[in-house]
Amino acid sequence: MKRQLGRTLTTMLLAACAALPALSIAAASSVPATPTVPMAHVDWSRNANIYEVNIRQFTKEGSFNAFAKHLPRLKKMGVDILWLMPVQPIGVKNRKGTLGSYYAVRDYTAVNPEFGTMDDLRSLVKQAHALGMHVIIDLVANHTAFDNPWTVKHKDWYLKNDKGEIYPVTYTDGAEPEYWTDVTGLDWNNKALWQGMTDAMLFWVREADIDGFRCDVAGKVPTPFWNGARAALDRVKPVFMLAEADKPELHEHAFDMTYGWDTKDLFKDIAKGKADARTLKAFLANPPKAFPPGAYRMRFTSNHDENSWAGSDVELYGPAFKAMAVLAATLPGMPLVYGGQESVLDKRIQFFEKDPVDWKNYALAPFYTDLLALKHANPALWNGQYGGDAQVLDTGNDKVFAFRRERDGNTVQVTVNLSNAAQAYAPAGAGARQQAQQSLAPWDYRIDVTESKRSVRR
């Protein structure tokens, strides 16, 4: 069966796709020198997407109950995994701005009263489960607020300066120093902390029936801790784990998915005219890091950090936004939608103040609905070892990028114009014959689906 999709996910099928030269790329990740057995992932993640929720800014009320009213809409759009930014109380001491950072956790086993009660959170999770969605929450294991009770009860769990005092988190290993003045760092050399943090994670699984965690600054926390915590969680229920990190070793036992910062940066460069199809080809042929087989990589155009600190979708991508979102949804990996993108996220949401999303008329909801449905329906686009590798196709034009993924008789071919001008390119099997060339409008794309010998047009 052949299904035909394009800019509005409706297009003509490319002919003779099997005749086009291809470069086989293993899930956008090179395989380690010594192959290992891929990590098994929970069944419900295999063709899933993920949707980030900023409870404070999602609605004017900024509450669990107000957000819950959006669940039917999100289910209709095709959302699978809901990632809730930190739900715990926010520190007051050294707070930034009026409301503070979600990532300055004051109490690991309590609910932020601004969002509602524990029962409200339980109700939200229950409603999501009833709709077939799953819920993960943020865990901030690298640092706490200065007024977290642990700073008094377990002062030995914290990093201290020469005077024996806890101090703000400071990073000097990057391009520029970072001083997080509202949080203080935990000392992971103290094994008692390992049990304390594991207990905090178990609390949320047992008390709120959540389905896993997105772990903040996961690369700064010892991997053996994460391995042990994952095993403890899975003894209660199988969970899904996302690391805000890109260390390959995290995939071996602890995490299902890590951040695809690499492709996010490429998407931004392409939108600004700093990169083209050659850059994507080179990246796929020689990824900067070698990940274990089956590792999920999160593909995205934005999230809370990108939006608040780097720029809105309009600033970062302009007219290239849909083309980049298509790549994020179809390249190997799991696509993330940041809450608000379905309504054209044209502003930077303030991080420390109340600044709700302007939902307007959900202009991009149909676009995302089609993209997420495409992933659900086509095994070629599934995540990790459950999907197909990317085969880069030669289009004869460095401004047009094309690739094909195949799995179990299902083939999805994606062709994207990576420029702000119309581009001609050689379609499958046409070689350089001018009379057989196709063209794409600026930032246009086409998606072609082949399945058995029957065809039907959407």
Wavefront OBJ file of the C-alpha trace (Angstrom):
o trace
v 0.000 0.000 0.000
v 1.378 3.409 -0.936
v 0.362 6.447 1.061
v 1.348 9.857 -0.216
v 2.198 12.822 1.965
v 3.869 16.261 1.593
v 3.954 19.850 2.902
v 0.382 19.409 4.047
v 1.309 15.721 4.130
v -0.390 15.244 0.720
v 1.877 14.750 -2.335
v 2.605 12.501 -5.287
v 4.622 9.353 -4.766
v 8.216 9.481 -6.019
v 8.870 6.839 -8.691
v 11.414 4.034 -8.609
v 12.789 4.980 -5.199
v 14.753 1.735 -5.002
v 16.959 2.801 -7.918
v 18.471 5.819 -6.160
v 21.983 5.432 -4.706
v 21.908 5.406 -0.935
v 24.237 5.636 2.044
v 23.045 3.500 4.948
v 23.264 5.243 8.320
v 22.540 3.299 11.504
v 19.885 5.323 13.322
v 21.953 8.519 13.100
v 24.437 6.910 15.471
v 27.547 4.863 14.831
v 27.662 1.440 16.428
v 30.305 0.771 19.110
v 33.324 -1.287 18.060
v 32.018 -4.143 20.201
v 28.274 -4.538 19.515
v 26.042 -4.888 22.532
v 22.483 -6.049 22.928
v 20.187 -3.015 22.547
v 18.454 -1.879 25.697
v 14.843 -3.050 25.788
v 12.420 -0.138 26.010
v 8.871 -0.116 27.359
v 6.427 -1.131 24.640
v 4.538 2.159 24.690
v 7.668 4.142 23.807
v 8.525 2.340 20.594
v 6.638 4.617 18.189
v 6.054 7.431 20.687
v 6.642 11.152 20.700
v 7.169 13.410 23.723
v 5.508 16.708 24.647
v 6.979 19.122 27.202
v 4.594 20.840 29.631
v 5.411 24.015 31.531
v 2.581 23.952 34.083
v 3.193 27.559 35.214
v 2.883 28.970 31.705
v 0.557 26.484 30.009
v -2.600 28.202 31.242
v -3.518 31.500 32.870
v -4.280 29.577 36.070
v -0.936 27.744 35.969
v -2.352 24.652 37.682
v -2.560 20.898 37.197
v -6.330 21.077 36.928
v -6.260 23.798 34.281
v -3.730 21.853 32.240
v -5.814 18.680 32.524
v -8.502 20.353 30.387
v -6.037 20.255 27.474
v -5.547 16.481 27.653
v -8.300 15.570 25.135
v -6.886 18.119 22.676
v -3.372 16.735 23.064
v -4.620 13.177 22.700
v -6.354 14.173 19.466
v -3.102 15.728 18.255
v -1.389 12.385 18.862
v 0.732 13.134 21.934
v 2.075 10.043 23.732
v 4.438 11.038 26.562
v 3.811 14.120 28.680
v 6.956 15.545 30.279
v 6.057 17.838 33.170
v 8.716 20.352 34.160
v 9.490 20.195 37.918
v 6.344 19.886 40.006
v 8.052 20.389 43.382
v 8.054 23.577 45.526
v 10.528 26.275 44.441
v 13.110 27.726 46.820
v 12.637 31.215 48.257
v 16.171 31.920 49.456
v 18.265 33.520 46.675
v 15.281 33.144 44.350
v 15.636 34.593 40.863
v 12.847 36.872 39.687
v 9.399 36.926 41.235
v 8.543 33.231 41.014
v 11.964 31.602 40.821
v 13.319 28.727 38.769
v 11.467 25.427 38.612
v 14.909 23.820 38.911
v 15.587 25.268 42.379
v 13.824 22.458 44.248
v 12.885 23.179 47.854
v 11.411 19.759 48.698
v 11.893 16.589 46.663
v 8.721 14.885 47.913
v 6.133 17.671 47.841
v 4.044 19.442 45.221
v 4.416 23.116 44.349
v 1.302 24.684 45.936
v 1.141 27.155 43.027
v 0.221 24.191 40.799
v -2.244 22.474 43.128
v -2.163 19.514 45.486
v -0.790 15.990 45.358
v -4.320 14.769 44.712
v -4.553 17.172 41.759
v -1.378 15.685 40.305
v -2.635 12.153 40.879
v -5.861 13.081 39.086
v -3.918 14.514 36.153
v -1.835 11.355 35.816
v -4.927 9.180 36.078
v -6.706 11.168 33.356
v -3.670 10.953 31.084
v -3.446 7.191 31.603
v -7.129 6.803 30.799
v -6.472 8.489 27.457
v -3.554 6.180 26.709
v -0.848 8.755 27.445
v 2.053 8.445 29.876
v 3.536 11.013 32.259
v 7.128 11.653 33.261
v 8.299 14.429 35.575
v 11.522 16.361 35.935
v 14.045 15.243 38.531
v 16.744 17.747 39.548
v 19.465 15.584 41.074
v 22.516 17.794 40.602
v 21.543 20.635 42.960
v 18.825 21.977 45.271
v 17.489 25.299 46.470
v 19.420 26.875 49.346
v 16.410 26.383 51.615
v 15.863 22.698 50.858
v 15.634 20.844 54.221
v 18.540 18.658 53.157
v 20.887 21.652 53.550
v 20.257 21.378 57.309
v 19.456 17.692 57.870
v 22.080 16.366 55.477
v 24.652 19.103 55.077
v 27.249 16.415 54.354
v 25.378 15.693 51.104
v 26.483 19.067 49.685
v 29.610 20.492 48.107
v 31.323 23.073 50.327
v 33.915 25.779 49.923
v 37.124 26.186 51.925
v 35.114 27.650 54.808
v 32.843 24.602 54.990
v 29.903 26.526 53.523
v 27.550 25.473 50.763
v 27.860 27.796 47.783
v 26.208 28.526 44.419
v 26.635 26.052 41.600
v 29.574 27.193 39.492
v 30.729 25.817 36.152
v 33.972 26.983 34.588
v 34.494 24.138 32.130
v 32.460 25.671 29.309
v 33.078 28.483 26.858
v 31.851 30.941 29.485
v 31.608 30.544 33.288
v 28.121 29.828 34.654
v 27.045 30.912 38.130
v 23.696 29.509 39.245
v 23.193 31.731 42.266
v 19.832 30.282 43.298
v 21.000 26.664 43.755
v 23.731 24.782 45.611
v 25.428 21.591 44.443
v 25.061 18.086 45.835
v 28.164 16.017 46.606
v 27.803 12.704 44.818
v 30.885 11.309 46.535
v 28.645 10.728 49.545
v 26.910 7.381 49.006
v 24.213 8.228 51.571
v 22.947 10.776 49.024
v 22.487 7.982 46.521
v 19.881 6.290 48.684
v 18.202 9.588 49.568
v 17.740 10.529 45.908
v 16.595 7.031 44.957
v 13.983 7.183 47.706
v 12.777 10.537 46.347
v 12.348 9.036 42.883
v 10.526 6.000 44.227
v 8.174 8.325 46.109
v 6.767 9.774 42.865
v 6.323 6.414 41.182
v 4.519 4.974 44.196
v 2.516 8.035 45.251
v 1.576 9.593 41.887
v 1.937 6.586 39.545
v 4.183 8.523 37.169
v 5.853 6.610 34.338
v 9.419 7.861 34.569
v 11.668 10.894 34.746
v 13.419 13.522 32.681
v 16.653 13.988 34.620
v 18.133 17.474 34.687
v 21.910 17.886 34.179
v 22.141 14.090 34.206
v 25.706 14.064 32.936
v 26.965 15.738 36.125
v 25.613 12.890 38.275
v 27.546 9.581 38.440
v 26.319 7.041 35.917
v 26.456 4.196 38.494
v 23.883 6.084 40.562
v 21.518 6.265 37.607
v 22.042 2.565 36.898
v 21.057 1.618 40.443
v 18.125 4.029 40.545
v 16.750 2.669 37.278
v 16.888 -0.890 38.587
v 15.066 0.165 41.779
v 12.356 1.960 39.811
v 11.807 -0.917 37.418
v 11.169 -3.205 40.374
v 8.114 -1.056 41.142
v 6.976 -0.604 37.528
v 8.692 -0.393 34.139
v 9.640 3.254 33.572
v 10.896 5.541 30.808
v 13.997 7.634 31.469
v 15.189 10.730 29.594
v 18.585 12.282 30.379
v 19.401 15.924 29.806
v 22.801 14.787 28.576
v 24.429 13.124 25.588
v 26.852 10.691 27.236
v 26.630 7.329 25.416
v 27.301 5.378 28.629
v 24.003 6.595 30.080
v 22.201 4.376 27.555
v 23.799 1.147 28.693
v 21.526 0.518 31.679
v 19.855 3.692 32.945
v 18.346 5.848 30.208
v 16.116 5.173 27.250
v 16.783 8.547 25.648
v 19.316 11.392 25.646
v 19.244 14.896 24.183
v 19.918 15.385 20.470
v 21.588 18.757 20.891
v 23.653 17.930 17.812
v 20.744 17.998 15.364
v 19.089 20.937 17.125
v 22.175 23.030 16.433
v 22.252 21.836 12.825
v 18.600 22.785 12.349
v 19.314 26.310 13.581
v 22.351 26.655 11.326
v 20.386 25.453 8.299
v 17.579 27.927 8.999
v 20.134 30.754 9.114
v 21.772 29.656 5.854
v 24.965 28.501 7.606
v 24.576 24.832 6.647
v 22.910 22.726 3.955
v 22.393 19.127 2.840
v 26.145 18.480 2.843
v 26.294 19.264 6.551
v 23.472 16.840 7.374
v 25.039 14.137 5.203
v 28.373 14.552 6.953
v 26.727 14.462 10.368
v 24.838 11.261 9.626
v 27.890 9.606 8.095
v 30.159 10.537 11.015
v 28.152 11.448 14.133
v 30.248 13.152 16.815
v 29.575 10.396 19.366
v 29.059 6.653 19.123
v 25.862 5.582 20.872
v 24.873 2.021 21.758
v 22.514 0.306 19.304
v 18.918 1.018 20.119
v 19.618 4.306 21.918
v 16.775 6.780 21.565
v 17.926 10.325 20.748
v 15.493 13.182 21.339
v 15.051 15.341 18.225
v 13.676 18.825 18.678
v 13.532 22.383 17.421
v 12.872 23.923 20.840
v 12.341 23.276 24.533
v 12.111 25.471 27.637
v 15.818 26.320 27.592
v 15.993 27.035 23.868
v 12.869 29.157 23.887
v 13.638 31.272 26.944
v 17.354 31.810 26.353
v 18.103 31.280 22.640
v 14.954 32.548 20.932
v 11.398 31.862 19.860
v 10.602 29.641 16.894
v 10.125 32.760 14.763
v 13.524 34.114 15.817
v 15.419 30.852 15.386
v 13.784 29.458 12.269
v 11.486 31.985 10.602
v 9.970 30.479 7.422
v 12.187 27.379 7.807
v 10.327 26.188 10.913
v 8.092 23.537 9.341
v 10.954 22.064 7.332
v 13.067 21.692 10.477
v 10.139 20.227 12.420
v 9.689 17.640 9.660
v 13.345 16.609 9.988
v 13.001 16.374 13.780
v 9.965 14.123 13.361
v 11.354 11.805 10.688
v 15.108 11.419 11.276
v 16.039 8.537 13.626
v 15.060 9.525 17.157
v 11.994 10.544 19.141
v 10.467 13.945 18.310
v 9.748 16.469 21.047
v 7.050 19.124 20.805
v 7.414 21.974 23.276
v 4.035 23.046 24.661
v 2.916 26.079 22.660
v 4.583 25.191 19.375
v 1.260 24.026 17.971
v 0.085 27.653 18.237
v 3.164 29.232 16.595
v 5.450 29.998 19.527
v 6.480 33.510 18.490
v 7.745 34.791 21.835
v 10.344 33.890 24.433
v 8.496 32.695 27.508
v 9.900 34.353 30.619
v 11.556 31.867 32.923
v 11.174 33.426 36.376
v 7.856 35.249 35.915
v 4.280 34.444 34.977
v 4.097 34.581 31.187
v 1.419 32.224 29.831
v 1.375 30.787 26.329
v -0.844 32.663 23.886
v -2.788 29.788 22.406
v -4.397 31.837 19.646
v -6.069 29.365 17.252
v -3.713 26.333 17.408
v -2.639 27.077 13.833
v 0.004 24.355 13.703
v -2.034 21.650 15.448
v -3.064 20.018 12.129
v 0.587 20.031 11.006
v 1.733 18.265 14.178
v -1.260 15.919 14.118
v -0.211 14.690 10.682
v 3.466 14.358 11.639
v 2.737 12.397 14.807
v 0.249 10.168 12.999
v 2.890 9.506 10.342
v 5.285 8.235 13.007
v 2.662 6.118 14.733
v 1.599 4.405 11.510
v 4.978 3.682 9.923
v 7.406 1.193 11.517
v 10.174 2.714 9.390
v 9.987 5.825 11.608
v 9.834 4.071 14.975
v 12.372 4.726 17.695
v 15.712 3.031 18.304
v 16.014 -0.597 17.218
v 12.302 -0.704 16.402
v 12.638 1.671 13.425
v 14.680 1.815 10.236
v 18.111 3.262 9.588
v 18.454 6.454 7.541
v 19.696 6.010 3.983
v 20.860 9.378 2.613
v 19.839 9.895 -1.019
v 21.657 11.876 -3.711
v 19.418 14.653 -5.067
v 22.044 16.362 -7.225
v 21.506 19.596 -5.287
v 23.273 20.595 -2.072
v 20.220 22.607 -1.036
v 17.900 19.593 -1.131
v 18.279 16.845 1.466
v 16.616 13.458 1.062
v 16.692 10.208 2.974
v 14.792 6.954 3.146
v 13.975 4.690 6.102
v 12.673 1.134 5.782
v 11.314 -1.449 8.191
v 9.230 -4.593 7.700
v 8.132 -3.700 4.166
v 7.328 -0.118 5.125
v 9.327 2.697 3.476
v 9.232 6.414 4.230
v 11.158 8.830 2.003
v 11.618 12.474 3.028
v 12.823 15.271 0.741
v 13.361 18.789 2.121
v 14.406 22.059 0.488
v 16.924 23.515 2.930
v 16.927 26.992 1.417
v 14.849 30.144 0.990
v 14.727 29.757 -2.809
v 12.968 27.274 -5.075
v 15.193 24.292 -5.861
v 15.206 21.653 -8.588
v 16.439 18.187 -7.743
v 16.728 14.718 -9.205
v 13.982 12.449 -7.835
v 14.417 8.748 -7.241
v 15.771 6.941 -10.286
v 15.888 10.055 -12.464
v 19.610 10.716 -12.188
v 20.510 14.057 -13.717
v 17.924 14.018 -16.511
v 16.558 17.531 -16.642
v 13.198 16.477 -18.043
v 12.655 14.201 -15.025
v 13.623 16.725 -12.353
v 11.235 17.821 -9.632
v 11.197 21.128 -7.764
v 10.402 22.298 -4.265
v 9.362 25.782 -3.179
v 11.450 27.570 -0.531
v 11.616 25.429 2.643
v 9.104 23.008 1.120
v 9.177 19.251 1.638
v 7.552 16.036 0.549
v 7.065 12.790 2.424
v 6.363 9.586 0.492
v 5.209 6.347 2.107
v 5.355 2.945 0.434
v 3.790 -0.180 1.884
v 3.327 -3.340 -0.200
v 1.965 -3.000 -3.741
v -1.318 -1.296 -3.065
v -1.639 2.450 -2.946
v -4.067 4.921 -1.460
v -3.897 8.714 -1.389
v -4.385 10.712 1.790
l 1 2 3 4 5 6 7 8 9 10 11 12 13 14 15 16 17 18 19 20 21 22 23 24 25 26 27 28 29 30 31 32 33 34 35 36 37 38 39 40 41 42 43 44 45 46 47 48 49 50 51 52 53 54 55 56 57 58 59 60 61 62 63 64 65 66 67 68 69 70 71 72 73 74 75 76 77 78 79 80 81 82 83 84 85 86 87 88 89 90 91 92 93 94 95 96 97 98 99 100 101 102 103 104 105 106 107 108 109 110 111 112 113 114 115 116 117 118 119 120 121 122 123 124 125 126 127 128 129 130 131 132 133 134 135 136 137 138 139 140 141 142 143 144 145 146 147 148 149 150 151 152 153 154 155 156 157 158 159 160 161 162 163 164 165 166 167 168 169 170 171 172 173 174 175 176 177 178 179 180 181 182 183 184 185 186 187 188 189 190 191 192 193 194 195 196 197 198 199 200 201 202 203 204 205 206 207 208 209 210 211 212 213 214 215 216 217 218 219 220 221 222 223 224 225 226 227 228 229 230 231 232 233 234 235 236 237 238 239 240 241 242 243 244 245 246 247 248 249 250 251 252 253 254 255 256 257 258 259 260 261 262 263 264 265 266 267 268 269 270 271 272 273 274 275 276 277 278 279 280 281 282 283 284 285 286 287 288 289 290 291 292 293 294 295 296 297 298 299 300 301 302 303 304 305 306 307 308 309 310 311 312 313 314 315 316 317 318 319 320 321 322 323 324 325 326 327 328 329 330 331 332 333 334 335 336 337 338 339 340 341 342 343 344 345 346 347 348 349 350 351 352 353 354 355 356 357 358 359 360 361 362 363 364 365 366 367 368 369 370 371 372 373 374 375 376 377 378 379 380 381 382 383 384 385 386 387 388 389 390 391 392 393 394 395 396 397 398 399 400 401 402 403 404 405 406 407 408 409 410 411 412 413 414 415 416 417 418 419 420 421 422 423 424 425 426 427 428 429 430 431 432 433 434 435 436 437 438 439 440 441 442 443 444 445 446 447 448 449 450 451 452 453 454 455 456 457 458
